[in-house]
Amino acid sequence: MTPSSWTPTDLLQLSGSYWATCALHAGVKLELFTPLADSARSAKELAAMRQADPRGLAMLLDALTALALLEKQDDLYRAVPFAAQYLSRSSADYLGHIIMHHHHLMSGWSRLDQAVASGAPVVRKQVSRTDDATQRESFLMGMFNLASLMAPKIVPQIDLNGRKRLLDLGGGPGTYAIHFCKQNPQLDGVVYDLPTTRGFAEKTISRFELESRIGFHEGDYHQDPVPTGFDVAWLSHVLHADGPQACAVILRKAVEALEPGGLLLVQEFILDDRKDGPLFPALFSLNMLIGTEYGQAYAEGELAAMMTEAGLRDIKRLAVDLPNGAGIMVGTV
């Protein structure tokens, strides 16, 4: 939207748009969509199932109906097919994990002014390293949700023909390693991440029956050694959590993990070199300000310079069209 096209109505809709967001979050947090995907139920019946107040729940159900996520007939509510597919825990396409991750970020975003004024995070600990099991599950499986949407678009466009060993550095539940190995039958992979991630990764890898081809290596890439002997490394949405100095260490370790001729692929939400767009990376940079000490979104030129400093050559951005300003940089050892 250009400045000349703004109206007072647009501005007020933007200001109050979190109301709809909070209604969605409440519906997912209360797990309303799972039973309503199976059958139509009244507010009273659902309130008894969820130990909720019937009056308050009826108001929420009506709001979710107004958002076109539910349909209502007489006093019965049912999930529309889209909501049944993506908001029911019984569905393989469930996106509730990433929605709950967004919910857990909201308290920090409400203090954005404090983060801007101080230049420091306003949350206690990075969500990727939280001790809260619920938040950790939402984050890790939320990353699975996002990667499951993106990987089928990305992986077929990256030529790994002839490459045999993949390192998914900071790979979380291993979604990209799974899709790369599915696409490339000759490829084996290793997911490297924190010990608290192992259970999620092994469960996900097992779901795709790839235990014989994808292993898990515990470690903290900030301070621990990274295994070597790979001919391709994938670094997806890792660098934005750190400042340039820490990014340099991570990139150097990724390069050292590769054999000569190895390929390093870096996916991030990439700003233009003026840093005033695209919109999502610019907002995402604020998300890093709220939750990390030095994290930020990086511009394409900044990423290219860091990759060059790490010892990579033939650096370029792949011509892959991705949503939210995401992009993939590639370099060769």
C-alpha positions, 0 to 999 in steps of 0.5 A: 500500500502506498502512502497516497492510498491510505484512508482513515478506515484502512488505518483503523482496520490495521490498528484493530486487526489483532482482534481477529488474530486473537480470536483465531489463537483462542480457537486453536488454544482451546482446540475447538476445531478438532471436535467441530471437524468431526461433527456439528455441536452446540456451544453448550455441548462444546463448553462442557467438553472444554470446561468453558463458560457457555456464554463466552464460548458462544461469543467466540464461536460466533466470531469464528463463524463471522471469520468464515472458519466455522459455519452455523446452522440453528444453534450448531457449529461446524468447522468449514472444510478449510478449517477442518484441514488446517486447524484440526489436530486430527489432520495431517495438515494441522497448522496449529503449532505455528499459530500457537508459536505466533500466540506466544510471541504476542506478549513480546510484541505488545512491548515493542516500544520498550525494545525499541527504546532500550535496543534490548530484548523484552522476553526472558529467553529465545523461544528456540531455547526456552525451558517451557515445553509447550512453547518449545513444542509450538516453536519446533513443530511450528517450524515443521508446519512452515517448512512442510509448506515451503520445502515441496516448492524449494527442493525440486528447484535445487539440483543436488544430483551427485551429492551424497551427504547433506548437513541440515545445520540447525535443522530442528525437526528435520523437515528439509533434510526429509524433503531433500532426501525424498527428492534425491534417492542417493542422498543421506542426511544429518540434522544438527541441533540442540539435544532438546530437539532430538525427540521431535526430529527423530519422531518426524524422521520416523514418520517419513520412514527415513531413519536409515538415511537421516541421523541426528547429531546433538550440539550447539553450533555457537560453541560445539564442533560440527561434524564434517565430510559433507558435500552440501549444507543447508542453513535455513532461518538460522542466521537471523537469530544472531548478530554479524559476529556470531553469524560469521562463526556459524558460517565458518563452521558450515564451510569447514563441514564441507568437502572441497566443491561443497555447496552451502545453501542459506535461506532467510527472510531477505531485506533489500539493500536499503533495508526498507522492504520487503514488508515481512523481512522488515517486520521480522527484524523487529521480531528479532529485536523483541526476542534476541540480543543481536538478531535481525533480518539481513539484506542480500548484500550483507549475506553475500559479504558474510558468505564471502568472508567465510570462504565461499565463492560463486555466491548468488541468490537463487531464482526461486520465488518464495513468499514473505521475502524469503530467499536462498543464497548459495555459495561453493567451497 
